[in-house]
Structure formats: structure tokens, C-alpha cells
């Protein structure tokens, strides 16, 4: 699918910093970015809460704005704007999820908490999935047992 006139005009007005253009852009693509963030989390084995999802969506849009909208300026119109934003949003979400995992001391499999020495921690439930923000607490609680 090629770039629609609507998306071309919206992108141009954003890049030209026309009044209300960013708000229109967010309104048009917010649902798409939310869907990408949530599906990426599931595909990567993360269980995220609504506030965590909202935070990731906000981060994606902040990155769209970064460096004078560099990501949006790199769009070449060889696909629909929506397709481009799906690919970029997925990459950003994947990167952010993995960074959060590393910051929380989590390892490869979010369903398998590990102790500080790298050994699996028995949780009582096989393949128990723990929300990203709760993993550190769960591992600490299991280590003290």
C-alpha cells in the first residue's frame, strides 16, 4: 500500500510543526501503537500491566519526537505510514522491554525467576508469569525463603 494523501499531509504538517498537527498524529496512530506495544510484549513473553503498557506507548511517541522527529523524517514513503510506524514501534517496544528486563535483573525467560547466583527459583507454579514491575520483588521474596 502506498502513502495516502491524508498521511502525507499529516506527516508534512508534523514535520513543519504546524499547530495541532502532533495532537492529530497521536490521535490517528495511538491505537495502532498501543496494539503493537501490547502484542510485542506478549510475543516476547512479557506480562505487562496497563500502566506499564501506557508508559511504553508514551516512550514510543517520545522517541518519535526525539532529535527533531528524526524517525519520522527518515520515512521515505515506500510503504504506508502505518506500516512504517508498526515496524518502528515494534523495534522500540522490543528494545524497551529488554532494557527493563536487564534493569530488573531478569534473565532470558521472564516466566522463570532466578536467584542472584543464576539458579532457577522454585515458584510453586510452573511457567508462572509475573508482571515486569513485580519480578524483582518476587525473586527477592523467593531468595529469602
N, C-alpha and C positions, 0 to 999 in steps of 0.2 A: 504494500500500500504506500502511496506517495504522501507527501506532506500536504495536508489540507490547507486551504486558504485561511480558515479560521485559526489553525495552529500557527501558520506562518505569521499572520498578523499579530497574534498574541505574543509569540516569541519576540518578534521585532519590537513591539511596544515595551516588553520587559527589558530587553537589551538597551533600548533607548531611554529607559527609566521614566516612562510615561506615568502620570498619576493613575493610581488604582490598578495598574497592569499586574503587579506582583500578586495582589489580592485575587484578581481574576485568574491568574495562573494557578495559584494554590487551590482556588475553588474548583477549577477544571480538573486538576490532577491529584487532589488529595485522596480520593477514593482509590485510585489506581496505586498510589504509593503505599497506602495502608495495606491493600491486598498483597502487594509484593513483599512488604516487610513481614507480614504475618505468615505468608506461605513460605518465605525463605527460612524463617525461624523453624517452622515445622519440618521442612525438608532437611535442615541441618541438625535436627534432633533437639532443639531448644523448646522449652515450655516457657513462654513469656506472659506476663500479666498485661492487662490493658494499659496501666500506666507505663510499663516498660515498652510496650508497642508504640504508644503515643510519643514517648521520648525518642525512640528510634526514628519514627516518622519525622519528628521535628529536626533530628540530626540530618536526615537526608535532605530536607529543604534548606537547612543551614549550609550544607555542602554545595547545594545548587547555587546559593548566593555567594559563596566564598570566591575570593580573587576576582571580583567584578564579574561574577556569573561565568567563570571560565568553562565550567562543564556545559552550560547552555550555549556558550559561544562556540564550543567545539562541534556542536551538532551541524552536520553537513547536508541534511535533507534527503539522504539516500533511503530513508525509511519514514514511517510516520513518527511524529514527535512522541506519541505514546509508546511505541516500540522502543525507541531510544531511551526514554525515561524508565521503562521496565528494566532494561539491561543495566543502566547506571544505578538505579535504586537497588537492584539485587546485589550488585557488587559492593555498594556502600553498606547495605544491611549485613551482608556476609562478613565483611571486614569488621564492622562494629560489634557484631555478635562474638566473633573470635577474640577481639580485643577485650571484651568484657569477660569472656571465659578465662583468658590469661590473667587479667587483673584480679579475678576472684580466686585464682589458684586452681581453677578447674583444669581437668585434663581432657583427653580426646573424647571421651564419651560422657555427656552430661548426665546420663542416667546412672552412671556408676561412680559415686563419690569415692575419693581416695584419701587416705591419710597423708600426713606430711612426708612419710617415707615412701610414698608411691604405691602402697598396698591397697587393694580394694577394701572398702569399708562395708561390712555387712549391714544392710539397712533393714533387714527383715522382710523386704519385698523385692523380688527380682525385677530388674529393669525399672525401678521406681523413678519417675520423672519429677524433678524438683525445679520450681521456677528459678530463673537465673539469679535473682537477688537473694534467694534463700539457700543456695548451695553452700556458701561459706559457713553459714550458721549450722547447717545440717552436718557438714564434715566436722566442724569443731565439736558439736554435741556428740557425734559418734566417736571422736578421738578421746573424749573424756570418759567414755564407758569402758 
